[in-house]
Amino acid sequence: MLFVTEGARVLDQVGRELPSCPVPGDAIESLLGGDVWEAGFVRELRPAETSDKVLRLRLTSEKRADNGRDLLRLIYRVTQRVDAIPWLERLYIAFPSATARVAAVQDFLDAQKVKSGSEKKLAFFLGRHEPQRGRPLNWSVELQLVCWLNMLVDEGWKAARAAALLREKWPETKHISDSRSLENLRCKYREYARIFAEGYYIPARALRPAPWGGVRRSWRMFTMQ
């Protein structure tokens, strides 16, 4: 069996990564026009206060279609924002298989390309570089922090206590001034983090067949027995 993945590792039974080989983007592009399934974000967290218990972001299946519709609504709303460009950059990172194929996003980026007369503003979407906006934390780290905050709150923790624990245990939070700032991030990104953690499904008919800007991700192929 061949297994093609972007950004994931495949391990054997003892935890060793299986050998793989890179797959060019143009070789995988024709496979990316169908339905979009995202399994969800899974990562273990063992806070010292609950060392006898493994907390895990749970995967769900029954809500994935609803989550897909929710994600499409969130993406559409972003295209209506005054500051749509940096928000779309975040969504391209968090939900790459869906965001790049949403009709409202492609129409917005087409209009921006004509309006600006320059591709510099859209360089990220064309795969030329990652955005540098002077933020102490990147979007991926912020989203993971909010996922963990949501998870701990769902486990019955108070938001302030959960934020304080993450600040203590996770080095990447050292740039955040206080636990209240983590709670503010949770308020800002709550719905995005929920969908990111639970997973989602979007049928091909709700998306355009090709991503805007082309395929620019790094894919790897594993051979599994």
C-alpha positions in Angstrom: 0.0 0.0 0.0 1.2 3.5 -0.9 0.6 6.3 1.6 1.1 9.9 0.6 1.1 12.6 3.3 2.0 16.2 3.8 3.5 17.3 7.1 2.9 13.9 8.9 5.2 11.1 10.0 4.5 7.4 9.7 6.0 5.2 12.5 6.4 1.5 12.8 5.2 -0.5 15.9 8.3 0.5 17.9 8.2 4.2 17.0 10.7 4.4 14.2 9.8 6.5 11.2 9.3 4.5 8.1 11.5 5.3 5.0 9.9 7.6 2.5 10.6 9.6 -0.7 9.6 13.1 -1.8 6.7 13.5 -4.3 6.8 16.6 -6.6 3.8 18.9 -6.3 2.8 18.6 -10.0 2.6 14.8 -9.5 0.0 15.1 -6.8 -2.0 18.1 -8.0 -4.5 16.0 -9.9 -5.4 14.1 -6.7 -6.3 17.3 -4.8 -9.6 18.2 -6.5 -11.9 15.9 -4.7 -13.5 15.8 -1.2 -11.5 17.2 1.7 -11.2 15.2 4.8 -9.1 16.4 7.7 -8.7 14.0 10.7 -8.1 16.6 13.3 -5.2 17.6 15.6 -3.9 15.0 18.0 -1.2 15.6 20.5 -0.6 14.4 24.0 -0.2 16.6 27.0 0.9 15.4 30.4 0.8 18.3 32.9 2.6 17.6 36.1 -0.6 18.0 38.1 -2.2 15.2 36.2 0.8 12.9 35.6 -1.3 9.8 36.1 -3.6 10.8 33.2 -2.9 11.4 29.6 -5.0 14.3 28.2 -5.6 14.0 24.4 -7.4 16.1 21.9 -10.2 13.7 20.8 -11.0 13.0 17.2 -14.7 13.1 16.3 -16.4 11.9 13.2 -20.1 12.7 13.6 -19.5 16.5 13.5 -17.1 16.7 10.6 -19.7 17.6 8.0 -21.1 20.3 10.3 -17.5 21.5 10.9 -16.9 21.7 7.2 -19.9 24.0 6.7 -18.8 26.1 9.7 -15.3 26.4 8.2 -16.6 27.5 4.9 -18.7 30.2 6.6 -15.6 31.4 8.6 -13.5 31.5 5.5 -16.1 33.5 3.6 -16.4 36.0 6.5 -12.6 36.5 6.4 -12.8 37.6 2.7 -15.1 40.4 3.8 -12.7 41.8 6.4 -10.7 45.0 5.8 -7.6 43.0 7.0 -8.4 39.9 4.9 -4.9 39.2 3.6 -3.1 38.3 7.0 -6.2 36.3 8.0 -6.2 34.4 4.8 -2.5 33.7 5.3 -3.4 32.1 8.6 -6.2 30.0 7.1 -3.9 28.8 4.3 -1.5 27.5 7.0 -4.2 25.9 9.2 -6.6 24.6 6.5 -4.5 24.4 3.3 -6.6 21.8 1.5 -9.8 23.8 1.8 -8.9 27.5 1.9 -7.1 27.6 -1.4 -10.1 26.1 -3.2 -12.9 28.2 -1.7 -14.6 30.3 -4.5 -14.8 33.4 -2.4 -11.1 33.2 -1.6 -10.1 32.7 -5.2 -12.3 35.6 -6.4 -10.9 37.9 -3.6 -7.3 37.0 -4.5 -8.0 37.5 -8.3 -9.4 40.9 -7.5 -6.5 41.8 -5.3 -4.0 40.8 -8.0 -5.7 43.1 -10.5 -6.2 45.9 -8.0 -2.7 46.1 -6.6 -0.9 45.7 -10.0 1.8 43.9 -8.0 2.2 40.3 -6.8 4.3 41.3 -3.8 1.2 41.6 -1.6 0.1 38.1 -2.6 3.6 36.5 -2.5 2.6 34.1 0.3 -0.3 32.7 -1.7 2.0 32.2 -4.7 4.4 30.1 -2.5 7.3 32.5 -2.5 7.9 33.1 1.2 6.3 32.8 4.6 4.8 36.0 5.9 6.9 38.0 8.4 4.8 40.4 10.4 6.8 40.9 13.5 4.6 38.6 15.6 6.4 36.9 18.6 4.4 33.7 18.0 3.5 32.3 14.6 0.0 31.2 13.7 0.7 27.5 14.1 1.9 27.9 17.6 -1.0 30.1 18.6 -3.5 27.7 17.2 -2.0 24.8 19.0 -2.0 26.7 22.3 -5.7 27.5 21.8 -6.4 23.8 21.0 -4.8 22.9 24.3 -6.7 25.5 26.2 -9.9 24.3 24.7 -9.0 20.7 25.6 -8.1 21.5 29.2 -11.3 23.6 29.7 -13.3 20.7 28.3 -11.6 18.5 30.9 -13.0 20.8 33.6 -10.1 23.2 34.2 -10.7 26.9 34.7 -9.4 28.9 31.7 -7.0 30.9 33.9 -5.5 27.8 35.5 -5.1 26.1 32.1 -3.4 29.1 30.6 -1.0 29.3 33.6 -0.1 25.7 33.3 0.7 26.0 29.6 2.9 29.1 30.3 4.8 27.0 32.8 5.2 23.9 30.8 5.5 25.0 27.1 8.7 27.0 26.2 7.1 28.7 23.2 4.8 30.7 25.5 7.7 32.6 27.0 6.9 35.5 24.7 3.4 35.8 26.0 3.2 38.5 28.7 0.7 36.7 31.0 -1.9 34.0 31.2 -4.6 36.5 30.4 -3.0 36.9 27.0 -3.5 33.2 26.3 -7.1 33.5 27.3 -7.5 36.4 24.8 -6.0 34.2 22.1 -8.6 31.6 23.0 -11.4 34.1 22.6 -10.0 35.3 19.2 -9.4 31.8 17.7 -11.9 29.6 19.5 -13.9 28.4 16.5 -10.9 27.9 14.2 -9.2 25.9 16.9 -12.3 23.8 17.5 -12.5 22.8 13.9 -8.8 22.3 13.6 -8.9 19.9 16.6 -12.0 18.0 15.7 -11.5 17.6 12.0 -13.8 18.4 9.1 -15.3 17.2 5.8 -16.1 19.3 2.8 -17.5 17.7 -0.4 -15.8 18.5 -3.7 -19.0 20.2 -5.0 -18.6 23.0 -2.4 -15.0 23.8 -3.6 -13.3 24.6 -6.8 -11.2 21.8 -8.4 -7.8 23.5 -8.2 -6.1 25.6 -5.5 -5.3 29.3 -6.0 -1.6 29.7 -6.6 -1.0 26.1 -7.4 0.3 23.2 -5.3 3.3 24.3 -3.2 3.4 21.9 -0.4 6.0 19.2 0.3 4.6 15.7 0.0 6.2 12.4 0.9 5.3 8.8 -0.1 5.5 5.8 2.3 5.3 2.2 1.3 3.5 0.1 3.8 3.1 -3.6 4.0 
